[in-house]
Amino acid sequence: MDLSIEKIIPIIIIALTAITSIKGFNDMAFFDRYKFNVGAILGSQKQWDRLLTSSTLHGDYMHLIFNMLTLYFFSDIIIYSFGIWQYLLIYFLAIIGGGLLSLWVHRREYYYSAIGASGGVVGILFAAIAIDPTIGIYFFFIPIPIPGWIFALVYLGYSIYGMHNQLGNIGHDAHLGGAAVGLILAILIEPVLIQINTLYIAIMIIPLVVLAYLVLKKK
């Protein structure tokens, strides 16, 4: 595939997400119709499209910029390692996976709403870490890069704690669902990663096992 197309696809996703997010900032009817909402999805309306459309909305410009910058920086490694179609598969399935986990966790809270592309973005990030566990990740004002596998471990641990304790106004469950999908799909697409990065992947899977236990325990 033409290299220019491979570079353009993430930019198209970012541009469309920015356009719909900005519209949502100024049009509450549009925002309310397409955000993730448990009642609208599981209730009589059955608006399952919200699992995807909610990823095109954000709470404010900082939320939008942070997500889109992260997506931009980690898209190349996925596209060049797996291909453009696999990249799109990981991104959109991570969004759906994050949404489904959030739907399960909050299935009795019909008022629960959420927005953001974080599930898909985290899916891309974790797929990139599966490819190169030592990839450097800069986090806020820390001046040195954090090895990807360490970041993943801390991120998953914090997100599981945040989900379990309903910490802050953050969709920890959507982040965790996206991370799990990204990591699993990377391994399924390129199984040799298990042999190359055995220890790193094993370390990252441990908190996901804990997550699975907590999710299955929640009845």
C-alpha positions in Angstrom: 0.0 0.0 0.0 1.1 3.5 -0.8 3.0 4.9 2.2 1.1 8.2 1.9 -2.2 6.4 2.4 -0.8 4.7 5.5 0.1 8.1 6.9 -3.2 9.7 5.9 -5.6 7.2 7.5 -4.7 8.1 11.2 -4.9 11.8 10.2 -8.4 11.2 8.8 -9.5 9.5 12.0 -8.1 12.4 14.1 -9.7 15.0 11.8 -13.1 13.4 11.9 -12.9 12.9 15.7 -11.9 16.6 16.1 -14.8 17.8 13.9 -17.5 15.7 15.7 -16.0 16.6 19.1 -16.1 20.3 18.4 -19.7 20.0 17.1 -20.5 18.2 20.4 -19.0 21.1 22.4 -21.5 23.5 20.8 -24.5 21.2 20.2 -25.9 19.5 23.3 -28.6 17.6 21.4 -25.9 16.1 19.1 -23.7 15.4 22.2 -26.6 13.7 24.1 -27.7 11.6 21.1 -24.2 10.1 20.4 -22.6 9.8 23.8 -22.3 6.4 25.6 -25.3 6.0 27.8 -26.3 2.7 29.4 -30.0 3.5 29.4 -30.1 4.4 25.8 -28.1 1.2 24.8 -29.8 -1.4 27.0 -33.2 0.3 27.3 -36.0 0.3 24.8 -34.1 2.4 22.3 -31.3 -0.2 21.8 -28.9 2.5 20.4 -25.9 0.2 20.1 -24.3 2.7 17.7 -23.3 4.7 20.8 -20.5 2.2 21.5 -18.7 3.7 18.5 -20.1 7.2 18.2 -19.2 8.0 21.8 -15.5 7.7 20.7 -16.0 10.7 18.5 -17.0 13.0 21.4 -14.8 14.5 24.1 -15.4 16.5 27.3 -13.1 19.5 26.4 -10.2 20.5 24.1 -7.6 19.1 26.5 -9.3 15.7 26.5 -9.5 15.7 22.7 -5.9 16.9 22.2 -4.4 14.4 24.6 -6.2 11.5 23.0 -5.4 12.5 19.5 -1.8 13.2 20.1 -1.4 9.8 21.7 -3.1 8.2 18.8 -0.9 10.0 16.3 2.4 9.2 18.0 1.7 5.4 18.3 -0.1 4.8 15.0 3.0 4.4 12.9 4.4 1.4 14.8 1.1 -0.5 14.4 0.7 0.3 10.7 4.3 -0.5 9.8 4.4 -3.7 11.9 1.0 -5.1 11.0 -0.6 -3.1 8.2 -3.3 -0.5 7.8 -6.3 -2.9 8.0 -4.9 -4.5 11.2 -4.5 -1.0 12.6 -8.1 -0.1 11.9 -9.2 -3.5 13.4 -7.3 -2.8 16.6 -8.5 0.7 17.0 -12.2 0.1 16.4 -12.4 -3.3 18.2 -10.6 -1.6 21.2 -13.3 1.1 21.2 -16.1 -1.6 21.1 -14.3 -3.8 23.7 -13.9 -0.8 26.1 -17.5 0.1 25.6 -18.7 -3.5 26.2 -16.7 -3.7 29.4 -18.1 -0.4 30.6 -21.6 -1.5 29.7 -21.2 -4.7 31.8 -19.7 -2.9 34.8 -22.4 -0.2 34.8 -25.3 -2.3 33.4 -27.5 -1.5 36.3 -26.7 2.2 36.3 -29.0 3.4 33.4 -27.9 7.0 34.0 -24.2 6.2 33.4 -22.7 8.1 30.5 -19.2 8.4 29.0 -17.4 9.9 26.1 -14.0 9.8 24.4 -11.7 7.8 22.1 -9.6 6.5 25.0 -10.6 2.9 24.6 -9.3 2.9 21.0 -6.3 5.0 21.8 -5.2 2.8 24.7 -5.8 -0.2 22.4 -3.3 1.2 19.9 -0.9 2.1 22.7 -0.9 -1.4 24.2 -0.5 -3.1 20.9 2.5 -0.9 20.3 3.9 -1.9 23.7 3.3 -5.6 22.8 5.4 -5.0 19.7 8.2 -3.2 21.5 7.9 -3.5 25.3 10.9 -1.2 25.8 9.5 1.6 23.7 9.9 5.0 25.5 6.8 6.7 26.7 6.9 10.3 28.0 4.3 11.0 30.6 3.4 14.6 31.5 6.3 16.4 33.0 8.6 13.4 33.6 11.8 14.4 31.6 12.9 10.8 30.8 11.0 8.1 28.9 9.3 5.3 30.8 9.8 1.8 29.3 6.5 0.7 27.8 6.1 -2.4 29.9 6.6 -0.5 33.1 4.1 2.1 32.0 1.6 -0.6 31.0 1.9 -2.3 34.4 1.4 0.9 36.4 -1.4 2.0 34.1 -3.3 -1.2 34.3 -2.8 -1.4 38.1 -4.0 2.2 38.6 -7.0 1.7 36.2 -8.1 -1.5 38.0 -7.9 0.3 41.3 -9.8 3.2 39.9 -12.5 1.0 38.4 -12.9 -1.0 41.6 -13.1 2.2 43.7 -14.9 4.4 41.2 -12.1 6.8 41.4 -12.5 10.2 39.7 -14.6 11.1 36.6 -12.7 8.7 34.4 -13.9 5.7 32.4 -11.3 3.3 33.8 -13.3 0.3 32.6 -13.3 1.5 29.0 -9.5 2.1 29.2 -9.0 -1.4 30.6 -11.2 -3.0 27.9 -9.3 -1.1 25.2 -5.9 -2.1 26.7 -6.9 -5.8 26.8 -8.2 -5.8 23.3 -5.1 -4.1 22.0 -2.7 -6.4 23.7 -4.7 -9.6 22.8 -5.1 -8.6 19.1 -1.4 -7.8 18.7 -0.6 -11.3 19.9 -3.2 -12.9 17.7 -2.0 -10.9 14.6 1.6 -11.7 15.3 1.9 -14.8 17.6 5.7 -14.7 17.5 5.5 -11.7 19.9 4.9 -14.2 22.7 8.2 -15.8 21.9 10.1 -12.6 21.4 8.7 -10.7 24.4 7.6 -13.6 26.7 8.5 -12.0 30.0 7.2 -8.6 29.2 3.8 -9.9 27.9 3.5 -12.2 30.9 4.0 -9.3 33.3 1.3 -7.2 31.4 -1.2 -10.1 31.4 -1.1 -10.5 35.2 -3.2 -7.4 35.9 -5.6 -8.4 33.1 -6.1 -11.7 34.9 -7.0 -9.7 38.0 -9.3 -7.6 35.9 -11.0 -10.7 34.5 -11.6 -12.0 38.1 -13.1 -8.7 39.3 -15.3 -8.4 36.2 -16.6 -12.0 36.5 -17.1 -11.5 40.2 -19.3 -8.5 39.6 -22.8 -10.0 39.3 
